[in-house]
Amino acid sequence: MCIRDRTKAIDLFDISKGQENMEQAITRLQGKLYCLSIDTDLLFPPYQVQEMTELRKKSGNSAAYYELKSIHGHDAFLIETAEMEAIFRQWLSE
């Protein structure tokens, strides 16, 4: 499998595939949902991550949301390691 096929699979991923809708897919997840977005991410825009978080909360399940501020767009998760680590440490201590 070439790299293009792997990135295509990521780009086409749909958590609601095989479900009635996104809300049903989010509701079926087990455990607490931790959602992190990057304010300049064009691949997974913050509004989509916020929507998932709100759907989860609406269903009565636990969810946490954090928006990372970065000029690096989607790749910030590879660059902003110190801030990412702090966020994950906080979530893991809950």
mmCIF file as gemmi writes it, N, C-alpha and C atoms, coordinates in Angstrom:
data_model
loop_
_atom_site.group_PDB
_atom_site.id
_atom_site.type_symbol
_atom_site.label_atom_id
_atom_site.label_alt_id
_atom_site.label_comp_id
_atom_site.label_asym_id
_atom_site.label_entity_id
_atom_site.label_seq_id
_atom_site.pdbx_PDB_ins_code
_atom_site.Cartn_x
_atom_site.Cartn_y
_atom_site.Cartn_z
_atom_site.occupancy
_atom_site.B_iso_or_equiv
_atom_site.pdbx_formal_charge
_atom_site.auth_seq_id
_atom_site.auth_asym_id
_atom_site.pdbx_PDB_model_num
ATOM 1 N N . MET Axp A 1 ? 0.864 -1.177 0 1 0 ? 1 A 1
ATOM 2 C CA . MET Axp A 1 ? 0 0 0 1 0 ? 1 A 1
ATOM 3 C C . MET Axp A 1 ? 0.908 1.238 0 1 0 ? 1 A 1
ATOM 4 N N . CYS Axp A 2 ? 0.653 2.134 -0.899 1 0 ? 2 A 1
ATOM 5 C CA . CYS Axp A 2 ? 1.48 3.344 -0.985 1 0 ? 2 A 1
ATOM 6 C C . CYS Axp A 2 ? 0.949 4.413 -0.016 1 0 ? 2 A 1
ATOM 7 N N . ILE Axp A 3 ? 1.773 5.399 0.239 1 0 ? 3 A 1
ATOM 8 C CA . ILE Axp A 3 ? 1.433 6.468 1.197 1 0 ? 3 A 1
ATOM 9 C C . ILE Axp A 3 ? 0.168 7.209 0.784 1 0 ? 3 A 1
ATOM 10 N N . ARG Axp A 4 ? -0.039 7.395 -0.511 1 0 ? 4 A 1
ATOM 11 C CA . ARG Axp A 4 ? -1.235 8.1 -0.994 1 0 ? 4 A 1
ATOM 12 C C . ARG Axp A 4 ? -2.5 7.353 -0.575 1 0 ? 4 A 1
ATOM 13 N N . ASP Axp A 5 ? -2.464 6.015 -0.655 1 0 ? 5 A 1
ATOM 14 C CA . ASP Axp A 5 ? -3.622 5.222 -0.247 1 0 ? 5 A 1
ATOM 15 C C . ASP Axp A 5 ? -3.877 5.337 1.245 1 0 ? 5 A 1
ATOM 16 N N . ARG Axp A 6 ? -2.806 5.404 2.036 1 0 ? 6 A 1
ATOM 17 C CA . ARG Axp A 6 ? -2.965 5.541 3.484 1 0 ? 6 A 1
ATOM 18 C C . ARG Axp A 6 ? -3.559 6.885 3.85 1 0 ? 6 A 1
ATOM 19 N N . THR Axp A 7 ? -3.086 7.949 3.244 1 0 ? 7 A 1
ATOM 20 C CA . THR Axp A 7 ? -3.643 9.264 3.563 1 0 ? 7 A 1
ATOM 21 C C . THR Axp A 7 ? -5.07 9.39 3.047 1 0 ? 7 A 1
ATOM 22 N N . LYS Axp A 8 ? -5.373 8.738 1.942 1 0 ? 8 A 1
ATOM 23 C CA . LYS Axp A 8 ? -6.745 8.75 1.427 1 0 ? 8 A 1
ATOM 24 C C . LYS Axp A 8 ? -7.686 8.083 2.426 1 0 ? 8 A 1
ATOM 25 N N . ALA Axp A 9 ? -7.254 6.974 3.012 1 0 ? 9 A 1
ATOM 26 C CA . ALA Axp A 9 ? -8.067 6.274 4.005 1 0 ? 9 A 1
ATOM 27 C C . ALA Axp A 9 ? -8.348 7.18 5.201 1 0 ? 9 A 1
ATOM 28 N N . ILE Axp A 10 ? -7.351 7.919 5.636 1 0 ? 10 A 1
ATOM 29 C CA . ILE Axp A 10 ? -7.54 8.845 6.753 1 0 ? 10 A 1
ATOM 30 C C . ILE Axp A 10 ? -8.507 9.959 6.359 1 0 ? 10 A 1
ATOM 31 N N . ASP Axp A 11 ? -8.332 10.508 5.163 1 0 ? 11 A 1
ATOM 32 C CA . ASP Axp A 11 ? -9.193 11.595 4.7 1 0 ? 11 A 1
ATOM 33 C C . ASP Axp A 11 ? -10.65 11.156 4.56 1 0 ? 11 A 1
ATOM 34 N N . LEU Axp A 12 ? -10.879 9.899 4.221 1 0 ? 12 A 1
ATOM 35 C CA . LEU Axp A 12 ? -12.231 9.403 3.995 1 0 ? 12 A 1
ATOM 36 C C . LEU Axp A 12 ? -12.878 8.796 5.243 1 0 ? 12 A 1
ATOM 37 N N . PHE Axp A 13 ? -12.134 8.72 6.365 1 0 ? 13 A 1
ATOM 38 C CA . PHE Axp A 13 ? -12.676 8.117 7.575 1 0 ? 13 A 1
ATOM 39 C C . PHE Axp A 13 ? -13.939 8.843 8.012 1 0 ? 13 A 1
ATOM 40 N N . ASP Axp A 14 ? -14.955 8.069 8.339 1 0 ? 14 A 1
ATOM 41 C CA . ASP Axp A 14 ? -16.236 8.622 8.789 1 0 ? 14 A 1
ATOM 42 C C . ASP Axp A 14 ? -16.716 7.788 9.969 1 0 ? 14 A 1
ATOM 43 N N . ILE Axp A 15 ? -16.65 8.355 11.167 1 0 ? 15 A 1
ATOM 44 C CA . ILE Axp A 15 ? -17.032 7.619 12.37 1 0 ? 15 A 1
ATOM 45 C C . ILE Axp A 15 ? -18.494 7.172 12.325 1 0 ? 15 A 1
ATOM 46 N N . SER Axp A 16 ? -19.311 7.844 11.55 1 0 ? 16 A 1
ATOM 47 C CA . SER Axp A 16 ? -20.73 7.502 11.505 1 0 ? 16 A 1
ATOM 48 C C . SER Axp A 16 ? -21.063 6.467 10.424 1 0 ? 16 A 1
ATOM 49 N N . LYS Axp A 17 ? -20.08 6.016 9.673 1 0 ? 17 A 1
ATOM 50 C CA . LYS Axp A 17 ? -20.338 5.012 8.626 1 0 ? 17 A 1
ATOM 51 C C . LYS Axp A 17 ? -20.929 3.752 9.267 1 0 ? 17 A 1
ATOM 52 N N . GLY Axp A 18 ? -22.03 3.291 8.714 1 0 ? 18 A 1
ATOM 53 C CA . GLY Axp A 18 ? -22.709 2.112 9.24 1 0 ? 18 A 1
ATOM 54 C C . GLY Axp A 18 ? -23.665 2.418 10.377 1 0 ? 18 A 1
ATOM 55 N N . GLN Axp A 19 ? -23.726 3.674 10.783 1 0 ? 19 A 1
ATOM 56 C CA . GLN Axp A 19 ? -24.648 4.1 11.832 1 0 ? 19 A 1
ATOM 57 C C . GLN Axp A 19 ? -25.763 4.919 11.196 1 0 ? 19 A 1
ATOM 58 N N . GLU Axp A 20 ? -26.797 5.133 11.947 1 0 ? 20 A 1
ATOM 59 C CA . GLU Axp A 20 ? -27.909 5.931 11.439 1 0 ? 20 A 1
ATOM 60 C C . GLU Axp A 20 ? -27.49 7.376 11.199 1 0 ? 20 A 1
ATOM 61 N N . ASN Axp A 21 ? -26.664 7.9 12.121 1 0 ? 21 A 1
ATOM 62 C CA . ASN Axp A 21 ? -26.199 9.28 12.017 1 0 ? 21 A 1
ATOM 63 C C . ASN Axp A 21 ? -24.995 9.484 12.944 1 0 ? 21 A 1
ATOM 64 N N . MET Axp A 22 ? -24.434 10.664 12.931 1 0 ? 22 A 1
ATOM 65 C CA . MET Axp A 22 ? -23.272 10.975 13.761 1 0 ? 22 A 1
ATOM 66 C C . MET Axp A 22 ? -23.615 10.858 15.247 1 0 ? 22 A 1
ATOM 67 N N . GLU Axp A 23 ? -24.789 11.317 15.633 1 0 ? 23 A 1
ATOM 68 C CA . GLU Axp A 23 ? -25.179 11.271 17.044 1 0 ? 23 A 1
ATOM 69 C C . GLU Axp A 23 ? -25.194 9.829 17.558 1 0 ? 23 A 1
ATOM 70 N N . GLN Axp A 24 ? -25.715 8.913 16.762 1 0 ? 24 A 1
ATOM 71 C CA . GLN Axp A 24 ? -25.74 7.511 17.173 1 0 ? 24 A 1
ATOM 72 C C . GLN Axp A 24 ? -24.318 6.96 17.314 1 0 ? 24 A 1
ATOM 73 N N . ALA Axp A 25 ? -23.464 7.316 16.393 1 0 ? 25 A 1
ATOM 74 C CA . ALA Axp A 25 ? -22.078 6.837 16.441 1 0 ? 25 A 1
ATOM 75 C C . ALA Axp A 25 ? -21.364 7.347 17.686 1 0 ? 25 A 1
ATOM 76 N N . ILE Axp A 26 ? -21.532 8.621 18 1 0 ? 26 A 1
ATOM 77 C CA . ILE Axp A 26 ? -20.888 9.228 19.164 1 0 ? 26 A 1
ATOM 78 C C . ILE Axp A 26 ? -21.448 8.641 20.458 1 0 ? 26 A 1
ATOM 79 N N . THR Axp A 27 ? -22.743 8.402 20.491 1 0 ? 27 A 1
ATOM 80 C CA . THR Axp A 27 ? -23.397 7.865 21.683 1 0 ? 27 A 1
ATOM 81 C C . THR Axp A 27 ? -22.912 6.449 21.988 1 0 ? 27 A 1
ATOM 82 N N . ARG Axp A 28 ? -22.587 5.685 20.97 1 0 ? 28 A 1
ATOM 83 C CA . ARG Axp A 28 ? -22.188 4.291 21.161 1 0 ? 28 A 1
ATOM 84 C C . ARG Axp A 28 ? -20.76 4.132 21.683 1 0 ? 28 A 1
ATOM 85 N N . LEU Axp A 29 ? -19.97 5.188 21.619 1 0 ? 29 A 1
ATOM 86 C CA . LEU Axp A 29 ? -18.604 5.113 22.138 1 0 ? 29 A 1
ATOM 87 C C . LEU Axp A 29 ? -18.647 4.887 23.639 1 0 ? 29 A 1
ATOM 88 N N . GLN Axp A 30 ? -17.715 4.107 24.143 1 0 ? 30 A 1
ATOM 89 C CA . GLN Axp A 30 ? -17.648 3.849 25.58 1 0 ? 30 A 1
ATOM 90 C C . GLN Axp A 30 ? -16.553 4.697 26.203 1 0 ? 30 A 1
ATOM 91 N N . GLY Axp A 31 ? -16.741 5.043 27.465 1 0 ? 31 A 1
ATOM 92 C CA . GLY Axp A 31 ? -15.757 5.84 28.175 1 0 ? 31 A 1
ATOM 93 C C . GLY Axp A 31 ? -15.941 7.318 27.924 1 0 ? 31 A 1
ATOM 94 N N . LYS Axp A 32 ? -15.065 8.105 28.529 1 0 ? 32 A 1
ATOM 95 C CA . LYS Axp A 32 ? -15.119 9.555 28.361 1 0 ? 32 A 1
ATOM 96 C C . LYS Axp A 32 ? -14.495 9.926 27.024 1 0 ? 32 A 1
ATOM 97 N N . LEU Axp A 33 ? -15.095 10.862 26.337 1 0 ? 33 A 1
ATOM 98 C CA . LEU Axp A 33 ? -14.59 11.316 25.041 1 0 ? 33 A 1
ATOM 99 C C . LEU Axp A 33 ? -13.78 12.595 25.249 1 0 ? 33 A 1
ATOM 100 N N . TYR Axp A 34 ? -12.528 12.561 24.844 1 0 ? 34 A 1
ATOM 101 C CA . TYR Axp A 34 ? -11.649 13.726 24.931 1 0 ? 34 A 1
ATOM 102 C C . TYR Axp A 34 ? -11.429 14.246 23.518 1 0 ? 34 A 1
ATOM 103 N N . CYS Axp A 35 ? -11.812 15.477 23.277 1 0 ? 35 A 1
ATOM 104 C CA . CYS Axp A 35 ? -11.719 16.059 21.938 1 0 ? 35 A 1
ATOM 105 C C . CYS Axp A 35 ? -10.767 17.245 21.954 1 0 ? 35 A 1
ATOM 106 N N . LEU Axp A 36 ? -9.795 17.2 21.081 1 0 ? 36 A 1
ATOM 107 C CA . LEU Axp A 36 ? -8.828 18.277 20.966 1 0 ? 36 A 1
ATOM 108 C C . LEU Axp A 36 ? -8.83 18.759 19.529 1 0 ? 36 A 1
ATOM 109 N N . SER Axp A 37 ? -8.966 20.05 19.357 1 0 ? 37 A 1
ATOM 110 C CA . SER Axp A 37 ? -8.904 20.617 18.012 1 0 ? 37 A 1
ATOM 111 C C . SER Axp A 37 ? -7.821 21.683 17.971 1 0 ? 37 A 1
ATOM 112 N N . ILE Axp A 38 ? -7.466 22.045 16.775 1 0 ? 38 A 1
ATOM 113 C CA . ILE Axp A 38 ? -6.461 23.09 16.556 1 0 ? 38 A 1
ATOM 114 C C . ILE Axp A 38 ? -7.148 24.209 15.795 1 0 ? 38 A 1
ATOM 115 N N . ASP Axp A 39 ? -7.052 25.411 16.314 1 0 ? 39 A 1
ATOM 116 C CA . ASP Axp A 39 ? -7.838 26.527 15.767 1 0 ? 39 A 1
ATOM 117 C C . ASP Axp A 39 ? -7.584 26.788 14.282 1 0 ? 39 A 1
ATOM 118 N N . THR Axp A 40 ? -6.43 26.4 13.762 1 0 ? 40 A 1
ATOM 119 C CA . THR Axp A 40 ? -6.1 26.648 12.349 1 0 ? 40 A 1
ATOM 120 C C . THR Axp A 40 ? -6.126 25.371 11.506 1 0 ? 40 A 1
ATOM 121 N N . ASP Axp A 41 ? -6.677 24.285 12.035 1 0 ? 41 A 1
ATOM 122 C CA . ASP Axp A 41 ? -6.732 23.006 11.326 1 0 ? 41 A 1
ATOM 123 C C . ASP Axp A 41 ? -7.82 23.061 10.252 1 0 ? 41 A 1
ATOM 124 N N . LEU Axp A 42 ? -7.42 22.844 9.014 1 0 ? 42 A 1
ATOM 125 C CA . LEU Axp A 42 ? -8.381 22.837 7.907 1 0 ? 42 A 1
ATOM 126 C C . LEU Axp A 42 ? -8.887 21.425 7.6 1 0 ? 42 A 1
ATOM 127 N N . LEU Axp A 43 ? -8.126 20.401 8.002 1 0 ? 43 A 1
ATOM 128 C CA . LEU Axp A 43 ? -8.529 19.02 7.749 1 0 ? 43 A 1
ATOM 129 C C . LEU Axp A 43 ? -9.637 18.585 8.705 1 0 ? 43 A 1
ATOM 130 N N . PHE Axp A 44 ? -9.486 18.916 9.976 1 0 ? 44 A 1
ATOM 131 C CA . PHE Axp A 44 ? -10.498 18.651 10.996 1 0 ? 44 A 1
ATOM 132 C C . PHE Axp A 44 ? -10.802 19.965 11.711 1 0 ? 44 A 1
ATOM 133 N N . PRO Axp A 45 ? -11.635 20.813 11.116 1 0 ? 45 A 1
ATOM 134 C CA . PRO Axp A 45 ? -11.907 22.143 11.681 1 0 ? 45 A 1
ATOM 135 C C . PRO Axp A 45 ? -12.519 22.063 13.083 1 0 ? 45 A 1
ATOM 136 N N . PRO Axp A 46 ? -12.202 23.043 13.921 1 0 ? 46 A 1
ATOM 137 C CA . PRO Axp A 46 ? -12.729 23.037 15.292 1 0 ? 46 A 1
ATOM 138 C C . PRO Axp A 46 ? -14.245 22.89 15.373 1 0 ? 46 A 1
ATOM 139 N N . TYR Axp A 47 ? -14.986 23.473 14.455 1 0 ? 47 A 1
ATOM 140 C CA . TYR Axp A 47 ? -16.446 23.367 14.552 1 0 ? 47 A 1
ATOM 141 C C . TYR Axp A 47 ? -16.911 21.913 14.467 1 0 ? 47 A 1
ATOM 142 N N . GLN Axp A 48 ? -16.192 21.072 13.714 1 0 ? 48 A 1
ATOM 143 C CA . GLN Axp A 48 ? -16.57 19.664 13.619 1 0 ? 48 A 1
ATOM 144 C C . GLN Axp A 48 ? -16.264 18.924 14.923 1 0 ? 48 A 1
ATOM 145 N N . VAL Axp A 49 ? -15.146 19.239 15.531 1 0 ? 49 A 1
ATOM 146 C CA . VAL Axp A 49 ? -14.766 18.609 16.795 1 0 ? 49 A 1
ATOM 147 C C . VAL Axp A 49 ? -15.713 19.072 17.907 1 0 ? 49 A 1
ATOM 148 N N . GLN Axp A 50 ? -16.078 20.353 17.886 1 0 ? 50 A 1
ATOM 149 C CA . GLN Axp A 50 ? -17.036 20.877 18.865 1 0 ? 50 A 1
ATOM 150 C C . GLN Axp A 50 ? -18.387 20.184 18.699 1 0 ? 50 A 1
ATOM 151 N N . GLU Axp A 51 ? -18.792 19.955 17.457 1 0 ? 51 A 1
ATOM 152 C CA . GLU Axp A 51 ? -20.066 19.281 17.199 1 0 ? 51 A 1
ATOM 153 C C . GLU Axp A 51 ? -20.064 17.882 17.812 1 0 ? 51 A 1
ATOM 154 N N . MET Axp A 52 ? -18.967 17.142 17.636 1 0 ? 52 A 1
ATOM 155 C CA . MET Axp A 52 ? -18.873 15.809 18.227 1 0 ? 52 A 1
ATOM 156 C C . MET Axp A 52 ? -18.979 15.887 19.75 1 0 ? 52 A 1
ATOM 157 N N . THR Axp A 53 ? -18.291 16.85 20.334 1 0 ? 53 A 1
ATOM 158 C CA . THR Axp A 53 ? -18.319 17.012 21.786 1 0 ? 53 A 1
ATOM 159 C C . THR Axp A 53 ? -19.73 17.313 22.273 1 0 ? 53 A 1
ATOM 160 N N . GLU Axp A 54 ? -20.408 18.213 21.6 1 0 ? 54 A 1
ATOM 161 C CA . GLU Axp A 54 ? -21.767 18.584 22.009 1 0 ? 54 A 1
ATOM 162 C C . GLU Axp A 54 ? -22.752 17.437 21.828 1 0 ? 54 A 1
ATOM 163 N N . LEU Axp A 55 ? -22.619 16.668 20.751 1 0 ? 55 A 1
ATOM 164 C CA . LEU Axp A 55 ? -23.49 15.506 20.551 1 0 ? 55 A 1
ATOM 165 C C . LEU Axp A 55 ? -23.299 14.507 21.687 1 0 ? 55 A 1
ATOM 166 N N . ARG Axp A 56 ? -22.065 14.32 22.076 1 0 ? 56 A 1
ATOM 167 C CA . ARG Axp A 56 ? -21.76 13.39 23.166 1 0 ? 56 A 1
ATOM 168 C C . ARG Axp A 56 ? -22.394 13.866 24.471 1 0 ? 56 A 1
ATOM 169 N N . LYS Axp A 57 ? -22.241 15.139 24.784 1 0 ? 57 A 1
ATOM 170 C CA . LYS Axp A 57 ? -22.817 15.688 26.008 1 0 ? 57 A 1
ATOM 171 C C . LYS Axp A 57 ? -24.345 15.632 25.966 1 0 ? 57 A 1
ATOM 172 N N . LYS Axp A 58 ? -24.913 15.919 24.804 1 0 ? 58 A 1
ATOM 173 C CA . LYS Axp A 58 ? -26.367 15.894 24.628 1 0 ? 58 A 1
ATOM 174 C C . LYS Axp A 58 ? -26.937 14.511 24.939 1 0 ? 58 A 1
ATOM 175 N N . SER Axp A 59 ? -26.155 13.471 24.65 1 0 ? 59 A 1
ATOM 176 C CA . SER Axp A 59 ? -26.617 12.1 24.895 1 0 ? 59 A 1
ATOM 177 C C . SER Axp A 59 ? -26.455 11.693 26.361 1 0 ? 59 A 1
ATOM 178 N N . GLY Axp A 60 ? -25.944 12.619 27.185 1 0 ? 60 A 1
ATOM 179 C CA . GLY Axp A 60 ? -25.782 12.331 28.599 1 0 ? 60 A 1
ATOM 180 C C . GLY Axp A 60 ? -24.463 11.66 28.939 1 0 ? 60 A 1
ATOM 181 N N . ASN Axp A 61 ? -23.567 11.59 27.981 1 0 ? 61 A 1
ATOM 182 C CA . ASN Axp A 61 ? -22.261 10.971 28.201 1 0 ? 61 A 1
ATOM 183 C C . ASN Axp A 61 ? -21.197 12.046 28.412 1 0 ? 61 A 1
ATOM 184 N N . SER Axp A 62 ? -20.096 11.633 28.982 1 0 ? 62 A 1
ATOM 185 C CA . SER Axp A 62 ? -19.028 12.55 29.343 1 0 ? 62 A 1
ATOM 186 C C . SER Axp A 62 ? -18.146 12.897 28.139 1 0 ? 62 A 1
ATOM 187 N N . ALA Axp A 63 ? -17.801 14.175 28.038 1 0 ? 63 A 1
ATOM 188 C CA . ALA Axp A 63 ? -16.916 14.636 26.966 1 0 ? 63 A 1
ATOM 189 C C . ALA Axp A 63 ? -16.183 15.889 27.423 1 0 ? 63 A 1
ATOM 190 N N . ALA Axp A 64 ? -14.934 16 26.986 1 0 ? 64 A 1
ATOM 191 C CA . ALA Axp A 64 ? -14.128 17.184 27.276 1 0 ? 64 A 1
ATOM 192 C C . ALA Axp A 64 ? -13.613 17.745 25.955 1 0 ? 64 A 1
ATOM 193 N N . TYR Axp A 65 ? -13.509 19.056 25.876 1 0 ? 65 A 1
ATOM 194 C CA . TYR Axp A 65 ? -13.056 19.711 24.648 1 0 ? 65 A 1
ATOM 195 C C . TYR Axp A 65 ? -11.954 20.706 24.98 1 0 ? 65 A 1
ATOM 196 N N . TYR Axp A 66 ? -10.945 20.735 24.139 1 0 ? 66 A 1
ATOM 197 C CA . TYR Axp A 66 ? -9.883 21.732 24.247 1 0 ? 66 A 1
ATOM 198 C C . TYR Axp A 66 ? -9.494 22.17 22.847 1 0 ? 66 A 1
ATOM 199 N N . GLU Axp A 67 ? -9.296 23.48 22.681 1 0 ? 67 A 1
ATOM 200 C CA . GLU Axp A 67 ? -8.866 24.005 21.381 1 0 ? 67 A 1
ATOM 201 C C . GLU Axp A 67 ? -7.466 24.594 21.522 1 0 ? 67 A 1
ATOM 202 N N . LEU Axp A 68 ? -6.537 24.007 20.83 1 0 ? 68 A 1
ATOM 203 C CA . LEU Axp A 68 ? -5.146 24.433 20.826 1 0 ? 68 A 1
ATOM 204 C C . LEU Axp A 68 ? -4.988 25.601 19.854 1 0 ? 68 A 1
ATOM 205 N N . LYS Axp A 69 ? -4.338 26.648 20.311 1 0 ? 69 A 1
ATOM 206 C CA . LYS Axp A 69 ? -4.053 27.8 19.454 1 0 ? 69 A 1
ATOM 207 C C . LYS Axp A 69 ? -2.682 27.604 18.821 1 0 ? 69 A 1
ATOM 208 N N . SER Axp A 70 ? -2.621 27.627 17.491 1 0 ? 70 A 1
ATOM 209 C CA . SER Axp A 70 ? -1.356 27.4 16.807 1 0 ? 70 A 1
ATOM 210 C C . SER Axp A 70 ? -1.408 27.955 15.389 1 0 ? 70 A 1
ATOM 211 N N . ILE Axp A 71 ? -0.283 28.418 14.911 1 0 ? 71 A 1
ATOM 212 C CA . ILE Axp A 71 ? -0.179 28.889 13.524 1 0 ? 71 A 1
ATOM 213 C C . ILE Axp A 71 ? 0.129 27.745 12.563 1 0 ? 71 A 1
ATOM 214 N N . HIS Axp A 72 ? 0.313 26.543 13.087 1 0 ? 72 A 1
ATOM 215 C CA . HIS Axp A 72 ? 0.779 25.42 12.281 1 0 ? 72 A 1
ATOM 216 C C . HIS Axp A 72 ? -0.321 24.548 11.691 1 0 ? 72 A 1
ATOM 217 N N . GLY Axp A 73 ? -1.564 24.917 11.847 1 0 ? 73 A 1
ATOM 218 C CA . GLY Axp A 73 ? -2.657 24.15 11.259 1 0 ? 73 A 1
ATOM 219 C C . GLY Axp A 73 ? -2.691 22.717 11.765 1 0 ? 73 A 1
ATOM 220 N N . HIS Axp A 74 ? -3.091 21.798 10.895 1 0 ? 74 A 1
ATOM 221 C CA . HIS Axp A 74 ? -3.243 20.393 11.261 1 0 ? 74 A 1
ATOM 222 C C . HIS Axp A 74 ? -1.949 19.799 11.834 1 0 ? 74 A 1
ATOM 223 N N . ASP Axp A 75 ? -0.814 20.233 11.357 1 0 ? 75 A 1
ATOM 224 C CA . ASP Axp A 75 ? 0.47 19.683 11.803 1 0 ? 75 A 1
ATOM 225 C C . ASP Axp A 75 ? 0.886 20.152 13.194 1 0 ? 75 A 1
ATOM 226 N N . ALA Axp A 76 ? 0.101 20.991 13.821 1 0 ? 76 A 1
ATOM 227 C CA . ALA Axp A 76 ? 0.446 21.475 15.161 1 0 ? 76 A 1
ATOM 228 C C . ALA Axp A 76 ? 0.604 20.325 16.142 1 0 ? 76 A 1
ATOM 229 N N . PHE Axp A 77 ? -0.143 19.231 15.931 1 0 ? 77 A 1
ATOM 230 C CA . PHE Axp A 77 ? -0.021 18.116 16.864 1 0 ? 77 A 1
ATOM 231 C C . PHE Axp A 77 ? 1.371 17.488 16.817 1 0 ? 77 A 1
ATOM 232 N N . LEU Axp A 78 ? 2.121 17.732 15.754 1 0 ? 78 A 1
ATOM 233 C CA . LEU Axp A 78 ? 3.493 17.246 15.632 1 0 ? 78 A 1
ATOM 234 C C . LEU Axp A 78 ? 4.513 18.257 16.153 1 0 ? 78 A 1
ATOM 235 N N . ILE Axp A 79 ? 4.097 19.512 16.25 1 0 ? 79 A 1
ATOM 236 C CA . ILE Axp A 79 ? 5.022 20.606 16.58 1 0 ? 79 A 1
ATOM 237 C C . ILE Axp A 79 ? 4.83 21.117 18.007 1 0 ? 79 A 1
ATOM 238 N N . GLU Axp A 80 ? 3.609 21.276 18.41 1 0 ? 80 A 1
ATOM 239 C CA . GLU Axp A 80 ? 3.277 21.861 19.725 1 0 ? 80 A 1
ATOM 240 C C . GLU Axp A 80 ? 3.274 20.77 20.806 1 0 ? 80 A 1
ATOM 241 N N . THR Axp A 81 ? 4.362 20.026 20.907 1 0 ? 81 A 1
ATOM 242 C CA . THR Axp A 81 ? 4.389 18.855 21.785 1 0 ? 81 A 1
ATOM 243 C C . THR Axp A 81 ? 4.274 19.207 23.272 1 0 ? 81 A 1
ATOM 244 N N . ALA Axp A 82 ? 4.861 20.295 23.704 1 0 ? 82 A 1
ATOM 245 C CA . ALA Axp A 82 ? 4.796 20.661 25.121 1 0 ? 82 A 1
ATOM 246 C C . ALA Axp A 82 ? 3.359 20.962 25.537 1 0 ? 82 A 1
ATOM 247 N N . GLU Axp A 83 ? 2.648 21.73 24.726 1 0 ? 83 A 1
ATOM 248 C CA . GLU Axp A 83 ? 1.257 22.049 25.071 1 0 ? 83 A 1
ATOM 249 C C . GLU Axp A 83 ? 0.373 20.802 24.975 1 0 ? 83 A 1
ATOM 250 N N . MET Axp A 84 ? 0.607 19.983 23.959 1 0 ? 84 A 1
ATOM 251 C CA . MET Axp A 84 ? -0.159 18.743 23.825 1 0 ? 84 A 1
ATOM 252 C C . MET Axp A 84 ? 0.06 17.851 25.049 1 0 ? 84 A 1
ATOM 253 N N . GLU Axp A 85 ? 1.298 17.739 25.486 1 0 ? 85 A 1
ATOM 254 C CA . GLU Axp A 85 ? 1.605 16.913 26.655 1 0 ? 85 A 1
ATOM 255 C C . GLU Axp A 85 ? 0.877 17.433 27.886 1 0 ? 85 A 1
ATOM 256 N N . ALA Axp A 86 ? 0.851 18.734 28.068 1 0 ? 86 A 1
ATOM 257 C CA . ALA Axp A 86 ? 0.163 19.326 29.223 1 0 ? 86 A 1
ATOM 258 C C . ALA Axp A 86 ? -1.334 19.007 29.19 1 0 ? 86 A 1
ATOM 259 N N . ILE Axp A 87 ? -1.929 19.085 28.029 1 0 ? 87 A 1
ATOM 260 C CA . ILE Axp A 87 ? -3.358 18.785 27.886 1 0 ? 87 A 1
ATOM 261 C C . ILE Axp A 87 ? -3.618 17.323 28.23 1 0 ? 87 A 1
ATOM 262 N N . PHE Axp A 88 ? -2.807 16.437 27.66 1 0 ? 88 A 1
ATOM 263 C CA . PHE Axp A 88 ? -2.998 15.005 27.905 1 0 ? 88 A 1
ATOM 264 C C . PHE Axp A 88 ? -2.76 14.648 29.369 1 0 ? 88 A 1
ATOM 265 N N . ARG Axp A 89 ? -1.771 15.258 29.989 1 0 ? 89 A 1
ATOM 266 C CA . ARG Axp A 89 ? -1.51 15.002 31.411 1 0 ? 89 A 1
ATOM 267 C C . ARG Axp A 89 ? -2.712 15.422 32.261 1 0 ? 89 A 1
ATOM 268 N N . GLN Axp A 90 ? -3.278 16.563 31.926 1 0 ? 90 A 1
ATOM 269 C CA . GLN Axp A 90 ? -4.459 17.033 32.676 1 0 ? 90 A 1
ATOM 270 C C . GLN Axp A 90 ? -5.606 16.05 32.513 1 0 ? 90 A 1
ATOM 271 N N . TRP Axp A 91 ? -5.873 15.622 31.294 1 0 ? 91 A 1
ATOM 272 C CA . TRP Axp A 91 ? -6.957 14.669 31.055 1 0 ? 91 A 1
ATOM 273 C C . TRP Axp A 91 ? -6.714 13.344 31.757 1 0 ? 91 A 1
ATOM 274 N N . LEU Axp A 92 ? -5.483 12.864 31.731 1 0 ? 92 A 1
ATOM 275 C CA . LEU Axp A 92 ? -5.168 11.579 32.362 1 0 ? 92 A 1
ATOM 276 C C . LEU Axp A 92 ? -5.275 11.628 33.878 1 0 ? 92 A 1
ATOM 277 N N . SER Axp A 93 ? -5.137 12.823 34.446 1 0 ? 93 A 1
ATOM 278 C CA . SER Axp A 93 ? -5.231 12.943 35.902 1 0 ? 93 A 1
ATOM 279 C C . SER Axp A 93 ? -6.675 13.044 36.394 1 0 ? 93 A 1
ATOM 280 N N . GLU Axp A 94 ? -7.61 13.174 35.491 1 0 ? 94 A 1
ATOM 281 C CA . GLU Axp A 94 ? -9.034 13.289 35.885 1 0 ? 94 A 1
ATOM 282 C C . GLU Axp A 94 ? -9.592 11.954 36.344 1 0 ? 94 A 1
